[in-house]
Amino acid sequence: MQQLSDLLSVKQFVEKIRRQLNAEKLNIGDVFERCFLSTLDTTIQQKNDGTTFIITGDIPAMWLRDSACQVKPYLFVAKDAPDIARMIEGVIRRQINSILIDPYANAFNECANGNCWEHDKTDMKPELWERKFEIDSLCFPIELAYLYWKYCKSTAVFDADFLKAAKLIVSVFRTEQNHEQQSNYSFERFNCGFADTLSRNGKGALVNPEAGLIWSGFRPSDDACVYGYLIPSNMFAAVILGYLSEIASEIYQEDDFARETRAFSRELRAAIEKAALVKPDGKRFFKPFYAYEVDGYGQYLIMDDANLPSLLSMPYFGYCSADHEYYKHTREIILSEQNPYYYSGKYAEGIGSFHTASNYVWHISMGMQGLTSPSRSEKRKIIEAMVATDGGTGCMHEGIDVNDPSKFTRPWFSWANAIFTELVLDYCGYSLADSIRRP
């Protein structure tokens, strides 16, 4: 089988972007090409059953979140390249199959081999690599399918299993609106740091079900939530429910499900606006902004994390526009020292994560800052900063030391490469947002 990176359509697309970058006197063509081809060359395994298994890079498992992000840049090629289209369809089918195996799992094995990150106390299956419940794990596959439909004009992935998985996702979201009384999910890991396990014998952070939000055990970083209502993931879920309503109506003619998901999306948005906004106190904060986590009882966490979805990424995922008043206020907070994971140094500045050491900014968050900026000059500045902090490797990483980019985590991290290529493509005028419905 011909390697996907060797396809003429892929080579022509890369060369087209190279010419645009050269015309802009942006000498990053080699880095763009290496990052754009990275997922195709190093992480994809196309299976005989028509599915596509994608490892994250240096971990031999497929995360629902990462795999969707890893292939998203190839949507710009897929509508003119049948082999790329089949690969993306295979990813979506694999994701849907995985959700049907267990909607509470975040990462899956290539087969039912029993491999796992750790032997956790939870309802494990041999297909699962890890079973940390993260709302976004159920959102990313729906977003990828929706983008594939809108951008490539294909309905190939919308089969009976997709609809079954969509209804299962909605059921899980409803269950986790009352996690304490309705959910059977629990997770405990032993001999580990507190962020790798859930408190209260695996039940996790206590929340107020009257808030109307969806509980999440873990963040997209795979670290446990401090407060159980993770706001960026609830925002993403609200958007995804809107997508499901459109899919149910236009593809499946399931009018009842379309009405249900549309109403759920509106309900969730209202709950977010009521529970997640931090009001001005006249001392430290003078404008309303969104908290990262809340518990529904009045406690909240002011921060943002590099992993997606994040507060920074709200316009990128379609929760609001980049000029939304509360988003702009939130952006000011999280891109400042008021965010405990915002770091600034000699070579880089931006958002890092509890998941990595202090003073390590993530290439993913740098890329997202550029993707959500209305300023083309800021996009260019961030592109140049990302290339300058690649540690001499010609590709992106997880976290990089803001004062010494030769120090970095995860030398082989396909998701970071994909975000970089998305930013470069956005700078060159390629945006998936033009193909989808925004609020």
N, C-alpha and C positions, 0 to 999 in steps of 0.2 A: 504494500500500500504506500502510495506517495505521501511523504511527510507534509502535513498541512502548511507548514511554513514555506514549503517549496512551491506551493500553488502559484500560478501566474497571477491570479487576482490579488493574492496577498502581497506578492512582490511589487506589483504595480501600485497598490495602495501605499505601501511603505515608501516607494520612490516618489509618489506624488506629495506625500507629507514632507519628505526630505527637501524637495524643491521649494515648497512653501517656507520651510524653516530657513533655507539658504537665502531666499528672497528677503526674509526678515532679518538677515544677518544674525541668526540665532544658531550658533554652531554646536548643535546637540544631536545631529542626525544619527550618529552612531549609537548614542545612548538610547534614543527613541527606538531605533530598530531592535536593539538588543532587548529592551524591556517589552516591546510589542510582541516579539516572537517568543519570549520566555515561556509563557504558558503553553503555547503550541508545541514548543520543542521539548519541554522538560516535565510537564505535569499531566498530560492528557493520555488516557487509555480508553480507546473505543472498543466496546464489547460486542460480541456476536448477537446479543439480544437487542441491539439497537440503542443501548444506553451508553453514556460517557461517564467514566469515573475520573475524577480530578483530585490529585493530592495537593496539599497547600504549598508544597515545596519540600522543606526538610522534615515534614511529618507525614507518614504514609497513610493518611486518612483523608476523607472528604468531608469538609465542613459545608453545611448548606449555605451559610453566609458567604464564605470565602469563594466557593466555586461559582456562585452567581456573579460575584464581583470580578473574578478572574477572567470570565469570558465576555463580559459586557462590552469591552472595546471592539470585539469582533462583529458586533451587530452592524457596524459601518461597512463591513465587507460581505456579510452573510447574504444580503439580498441579491448579490451578483456572483456568489460563490456557493454552489449547491453543497460542496463538501463541508464548508464551514457551517452552513445552515444545518446540515444533518448532525454535526458535532454539537451545536447548541441545543438542538432538539433532544439529543441524547442526554445532555446535562439535565435539562428540565425533566425528562422522563425518569432519570435516575433520582432526582430530588423528590419527585412526586412519589415514586416507589418507596423511598426512604421515609417520607412522612407517614405513609400508610403502614410501615413497619412499626414506627413509634414517633408520634408527634412531639414527644418530650425530649428527644435526643437532639444533640447539636452536631455530632460527627459520626461518620459511618465507615465501616470497613469495606474493602473491595468485594468480600464475600462473607458468608457466615463462618468466619474462622476463629471467632472468640478473642481476637486481639483487642486490647483496650489500653487506654492511657494509665488506668489504675483500677484495682478491684474494689469498686465502690459499693456501698450499701444502697442499692436502688434496684428497680426492676430491669436489670440488664438482659440483653439478648445477644447472641453470638454475632449479629450483624452490626452491633453498636461499638464504636470506639470510645464514645463518651456520652453520658446522659445528663448533661446540664441543661435545664430548661431555660431557654432564652427566647423571648417573643420574636426577635428579629429572624431567628432560624426559620420561622414559618412565613415570614414576610418576603424574604429575598427571592425564593423560588416563584412566588406569585408575581413579583415585580418583573423578574426576568421574562416570564411567559408573556406578561402584558406588553413589555417593550418589544419582544420578538414579534408579537402580533401586530403592533402598531407600526413598527419600523420596517419589518420585512413583509408585512401583509400576508402572513401565513397563520392559519388556524390549526396546523397539524398537531400541536401538542394538546389541544382541547378534546380529549377523549373521555371515556367514562371514568377512568382512574383519576383524572385531573379533577373532575367534578366531585368525586368521592372524597378526595383529599381536601378540596376547598371547603366542603361541608364539615369535615373533621376539624379543620383549622378553626372555623367559626365556633364549633362546639367546644374546643379547648379554650378559646378566648372567653367564651361565656362561663365555663367552669372556673377559670382563673380570676374572674371578677369577684368570686367569693371563694378564694383559695382556702380559707380556714375551714369552712364547713363542707364544701363540695369537692375539693380536690384530693385525690389519693397520692399525688406526687410527693416524693421526698427524696433527699439526696444527702448522703454522708460519706465523707472521705476521711480516712484516719491517718495520723502521723503526718499532718500537712499544716500549712499556714491557714489562718482563719478565713482567708478569701477563697480557698479551694473547697470549702464545705459549707453546708447550711446549718444555721443555729437551730435550737429547739428540737433536737433529735431529728434533724433533717427537714423540718417543716419550713424553716426560713423566716425571713423578717415578717413580723406581725403588721398587718395593715387593716385599715378601716374599709370594709366592703361597701359602705354607703358612698364612698367617693366615686364609684362607678368605673374605676380604672382596672386594667389587666395586670395581675401580679406577675412578676418575673423573678426567678430564682437567681439568675446570673446576668451579668452585663455582656455585651458583645466581646469584651476582653476575656470572657470566661471566668471573671472574678465575681464573687458573690455580691449581690446588691446590699447596701447598707440599709436602705429603706426599700420596700418591695415594689413600689410603683416607679418603674424606670421610664421617665418621661419621653426621651427620644424614641424609644421602642413603642410606646403607646401612640406617639404621633405617627410613626411609620405604619402601625397597625390600622390607624384611622384611614390613612391613604390607601392601604391595601384593600380594606373593606370596600372602599369606593371602586377600586379596580374590579373586585369580584362582582360587585353589583352590575357593572357594565358588561363583564364577561357573561354572567348569568343571563342577562337580558338579551344581548346581541348574538351570543354563540349558542347557548343552550335553550333559549326561550323558557327559562325557569323564572317566571315572573314573581312567584312567592319568595324565592331565594334572593332575587334581585332587590325586592322591597325590604327584605330582612336585613341584608348587608348594607343597603343604603341607610336605613334607619340606625343600624348599629354604628356606622361611621359617624353619623351626626351626633349620636348619643356620646360616643367616645370623645369627639372634639369638644363637646360642651363640658364633659367631665375634666378634660385637660385644662381648658380655659378657667375653670372654677378652682381646681385643686393645685395647679402647677405654677401659677403666677405668683412671684414674690413681689409684694407691694412695697413702695418706697417707705423708708423709715425716717427720712429727713436728716439722717446722720451719715450712714455709710452708703445707702442706696437712694437715689433721687428719681429713678425711673423704674417702672415695672419690667420684670424680665422673668424668664422661665427657669425653674429649678431643674437640676439633673435628676434627682430622685425625691419622692415624697412618700409619706406613710398614710396620708389621709386623715391623720389626727392633728396635723399642724406642724410636724417636723419636716424639714427639707434639707437638701444637700446642694450647696452652691459649688459647682465644678463642671467640667466637661472632660471627656475621655477621647483619646485619639481614634479609638475603634468606632466603626459605623454600625448602626446609626448613632449620631451624636447631635447635640444641640447645634453645633456649627453647621451640620449637614441638613438642617430643616428645609431650606429651599431646594436643595439637590434632590431630596426625596419627594418634594411636592406638597409638604404640609402648609407652606406659606410662600410668599414671594420674598426675594432678598431685600425689598424695601419695606417689608412689614415692620411697623413701629416696634412691636415687642421683640421681633427677631433682631433688629438693629441694636436695641438695648442689650439683649442677651449676648450678642456678638461682642459688644464693648466689654462686657464683664468677663467672658471666657477667654478673650484674647488679651488678658491683662493678668497681673499678679493676684487679682482676686480669685482667679482659678488656681488652686494649689498645684495643678499639673501643667501650668503654663511656664515655659522656661525660655530664657533668652541668654545668648552667649556670643562668642566671637564669630561663629560661623553660621548659626541658625537661631531662629526663634519660632515658637509655636507650641502646640499642645502635645504633651506626652501622655503617660498613663501610669496608674498604680501598678500595672502589670510589669513595668520596667523601672530601672533605677531613676533617681532624681537627675535632672539636667539632660535627660534623653528625650529629644523631640522625635515624633514619628513622621516618617515620610508620608504616611496615609493622611495624617491631619494637615501637613503642609499642602499636600495636593488638594484636600477638601477646602482649605482656606482659599486657594486659587479658584477652584471650581465654583465657589459661592460668592466670589468677588465680582462686582459689576465693572471693575477697573481692569482694562486690558494690560495696562502697565504693571499693575500688581500681579496679575497672572504671570507675566513674563519674569518679573523679579523672583517669584516663587519657583518657577521652572528652573531658572539659573541657580537658585540656592539649592534646589534638590540635586541638580547635577554636580554642584560644587561639593556636596556632602555625601557623595556615593562611596567614599572611602577608597577611591581609585579602582573600583570594581566594574564600573560601567553599568551598574544596576542599583535598584533601590533596596532598602532594608526595613526592618521593623523600627527600632529606635537608634538614633545617632547622638553621640555626645556633642552638645552645642559648642563646646570649646575644643573638641578634637574629633573630627569626623572619621579618623582611622579607627575609632572605637565605636562599634555598632553591634546590634543584636540581629540574628537571623540573616546570614549572608544570602540565603536562597528563600525568598518570600514573594511568591507570585502575586499576591494581592497588592502589595506595595508597587510592584512594577506596573500592574494594571491601572492603578490610580494615577500614576505618573503619566502613562500614555493617554488616559482620559483627559487629563489637564492639558497636555500638549495638543490633543485633537480639538478640545474646546477652544484653545487659543487660536487654532487654525480654522475655526468656524464650524466644527462638527459637534452638534449637540443633540442628544436624544430628547431633550425637553421639548423640542419643536414638534415632535411626533405624538406627544401624549397630552392628555387633558390635565390642566392645572387648576387649582382653586382660584 
